Amino acid sequence: MRLFYWHYGIIVSSLATAILHIICYPYFGWFDSIVLNGFGSLALLGAYFLPIPFFQKWRHITYWAIIGYTLLTILLWVILGDKTFNFATTAAIGYYAKIAEMFLLTFMSFDLPRYLPQKGK
């Protein structure tokens, strides 16, 4: 697979999202949904870019899974998240993670034409 500049953006923003979620483990524990969300982001990133034949065959499914997973993460943070921006707490990390997720969605949109149905074919 040839990597374009937006693919590097996908990798960096997905890693940033995962790291921001995983670094919350001292406060919430390894099995909290916030920390597990970071591991899910890493798993989807690997499924999208690693040369694993199964995932390469179903890459369009992986693409939409990343989009859905990221949108669900943002929606659940809006509904359930701590939105008090305070540097002394982990609440500020939520804002940073959402910014990284917005960048992830932006970079993923550059791959969108590959996964839309072709007109006239």
SVG drawing of the C-alpha trace seen along z (x, -y; Angstrom):
<svg xmlns="http://www.w3.org/2000/svg" viewBox="-26 -24 30 37">
<polyline fill="none" stroke="black" stroke-width="0.4" points="0.0,0.0 1.3,-3.4 1.1,-5.9 -0.1,-9.4 0.3,-12.4 -3.1,-12.0 -2.2,-8.4 0.6,-9.8 -2.0,-12.2 -4.3,-9.2 -1.4,-7.4 -0.3,-10.3 -3.9,-11.4 -4.9,-7.8 -1.8,-7.2 -2.4,-10.5 -6.0,-9.5 -4.9,-6.1 -2.1,-7.5 -4.4,-10.1 -6.8,-7.4 -4.3,-4.9 -2.4,-7.4 -5.6,-7.6 -5.0,-4.1 -3.5,-5.3 -6.7,-7.1 -9.2,-4.6 -7.5,-1.2 -6.7,1.0 -10.3,2.2 -12.0,-1.1 -13.9,-2.0 -11.7,-5.1 -8.5,-3.1 -10.0,-0.3 -11.0,-2.9 -7.3,-3.6 -6.5,0.0 -9.5,0.2 -8.0,-2.8 -4.7,-1.0 -6.3,2.2 -8.3,0.4 -5.2,-1.5 -3.3,1.8 -6.2,3.4 -6.2,0.5 -2.5,0.3 -0.8,3.7 -0.4,6.1 -2.8,8.7 -4.6,10.5 -7.9,10.7 -8.0,7.0 -6.7,6.0 -9.6,8.0 -12.1,6.2 -10.4,2.8 -13.6,0.9 -15.2,2.4 -12.2,1.4 -12.5,-2.2 -16.2,-2.5 -15.4,-0.9 -12.8,-3.5 -15.3,-6.3 -18.1,-4.8 -15.8,-4.1 -14.5,-7.6 -17.9,-9.2 -19.3,-7.0 -16.4,-8.0 -17.1,-11.7 -20.8,-11.2 -20.3,-9.3 -17.9,-11.9 -20.5,-14.6 -23.2,-12.7 -21.2,-11.1 -17.8,-12.9 -16.4,-15.3 -16.4,-18.6 -14.9,-20.8 -11.6,-22.0 -9.2,-21.8 -5.5,-21.1 -5.3,-19.5 -7.7,-16.7 -8.0,-14.2 -10.9,-16.2 -8.6,-18.3 -7.3,-15.1 -10.8,-14.5 -10.6,-17.8 -7.2,-17.0 -8.4,-13.5 -11.5,-15.0 -9.2,-17.4 -7.1,-14.4 -10.3,-12.5 -11.5,-15.4 -8.2,-15.4 -8.5,-11.7 -11.9,-12.1 -10.6,-14.9 -7.7,-12.8 -9.9,-9.7 -12.2,-11.8 -9.4,-12.0 -9.7,-8.2 -13.5,-8.5 -13.6,-8.5 -12.0,-5.0 -14.9,-3.5 -17.9,-5.2 -19.8,-3.3 -18.6,-4.2 -21.3,-5.9 -21.8,-4.5 -20.1,-1.2"/>
</svg>
